[in-house]
């Protein structure tokens, strides 16, 4: 028989308060799922609209509260992620997509902000399409300006896309834009 230690009333109250107050805070940030690929492409209505060789496939989820600081953060982080080995030195996780002159394929993916309500997905925290389309276009432009315009491809916003990829590794990372705006939010909430 296993005996559990008795908790003093104050310890029990603290334990119960901790258990009920430790809900995870909802994420209010741009989300990117980054996959290192040998190749990737996007098809719309049976036609290939974008394709890359070695590089990164980036699925981008826009949150309704995203701002330019989120876009800047995701762009900077993705382009500088050291996901590739340095073949000269033999060091793994040493080079980014720009060091290798590889390509980037961006795909808008509002379902990254889906939550299940019962068995049905709900996307209420994703940025509404009328705002998301120009915001996503500006994100693509930021990637092109920060790297090489011809090395950054994208899918078709709002289209039913088939994304094909050959994952290299496989290597898959997720980034949420816990950018400086989030530290400002804390200050704003306290005032």
N, C-alpha and C positions, 0 to 999 in steps of 0.2 A: 504494500500500500504506500502510495506517494503522499507525503504531507506537504502542503503549501504553507509558507510562512504567513502568519497573520500580519496584516498591515495595520498600523496605527490609523485612527480615523483621519488625521491630517494627511498622512501618506496616501491613503485610499482616495481622499478627495483630490489631491494633486494628481494622482494616477488617472482618475476618471476625467479630470479637466484636460490633461494632456491628450488623452485618447480622443476626446471629442473636439479639441481645438486644433488638431494637427492635420487638417485638410490641406492638400496641396493647393498653392495659389494658382489660379488660372494663368496660362501663359498669354501674354499680350505682346507678341513679337512676331516678326517675320520668321518663317521657318524654311530651311533648305535641307533637303536630303541629297547628299553629294555622293556619287558613285564614280570610282575610278574605272574607266572603261578602255577596252582595246578598240571598240567601235560602238557607235550608237546612231540611231536614225529615228525619224518621226514620219509616220504615214498619215495622210488625211484622205479619206475616200479612195483608198487604193493607190494613191500617188505619194511618192517620197518627197517631202517638202524640205527636209533638212537632214544632213548626215555629217558625222565627224569620224575621224580615225581615232587614234589614241588621245585620251584626255579625260574630261570630266562631264558626266551627265548630272545636271542639277535640277531637281524637282523643287519648285518654289511655291510655298503657300503664303498667301497674303492675309494677314489679320486685319480686321476692320479698323484697328487703331494705328496701323503702321504709318510711319512718316519717312521723310527723306533720310533721316539719321539711321533708320533700320536698313534702308536700301544701301546706303554707303557702307554700313557695317558688314552686311552679307557679301557685297561685292568685294570688299577688301579681304575678308576672311577666306572666301572661296578661292580667290586668285592667289593668295599667299599660303594656303594649306600645303604642308610638306607631305604629300602622299606618294611621292615617287622616289625610287632609289637613285643614288648618284652612282652611275656606272663607272666613272673615273676613280672615285675613292672607295667604292664598294660599300658605302654607308647607306643603310636603308632609311626611309622616311626623311630624306634630306632635300629633295627638290620639289618646287611647286610647278604648276602647269606652265607658267611663264618661263621658268628655267629651261624646260624641255621643249618650248615652242609647240606645245600641244594645243588642242582645241577645247572649247566649252560649248555644250549644248544645254540651253535653258528651256525648261518646260513648265508652264504655269500649271499648278496642281492645287486647286482649291480644296480638294478632298483631304489634304494634310491637316485641315482644321475640322474634320468631321468627328462627331461623337455619336455613339449609339444611344438612342432613346428607345429602349426595348431592343428590337431587332432592326430598326430603321435608322439610317444615318441622318444626322442633323448638321447643317453647315452654317448655323446662324452667326458664328463668330468670324467666318471668312469675310473678307472685304466684298461688298456688293459689286457685281459685274460692271456697272456703269462707272464706278470709281476704280475698280481693279484694272480694267483694260489700259487706261492711260498711265496708271502707276506702274504696271508691269512693263509697258513700253519704255518708260523712263529708266527702269532698272536695267533692261537690255542695253539701252544707250550708255548707261554708266559702265557696264562691263566692257562695251566696245571702246569707250573713251579711255578706260583704265588699262586696257590691254591692246590687242590688235583688232580692228574692226572686222577683218575677214576671218578671224579665228573664233569669233563668237557667233553661234547660230541659235535659233529658237524655233519653237513649234508654232502653232496657230492658236492664238488666244480664243478660248471658248469653243473650239472645234472638238469633235470626237476624234481623239488621236490614238494611234497605235505606236507605242514607244518600244523599239527593239534595241537591245543592248547585249554586248558581250562584256560582262563584268570582269575586270582584271584584278584577280586576287583570290576571292572577291574582297573589295574594300568599299565599305559604305559608312558614311559619317552623317550625323544630323547636327545642324547648327540652328539655334534660336538666337535672334538678334538681341541679346541682352546688352544692348548698346548703351552709351551714356544717357540716352533719353530715359532709361529706366531708373537711373539714380536721381534724375530730376523729378520723376514721378513720385518718388518717396518723399522728396522735399515738399512737392506740391500737396500731397495727401496730408502731410502733417500740419500744414499752415491753415 
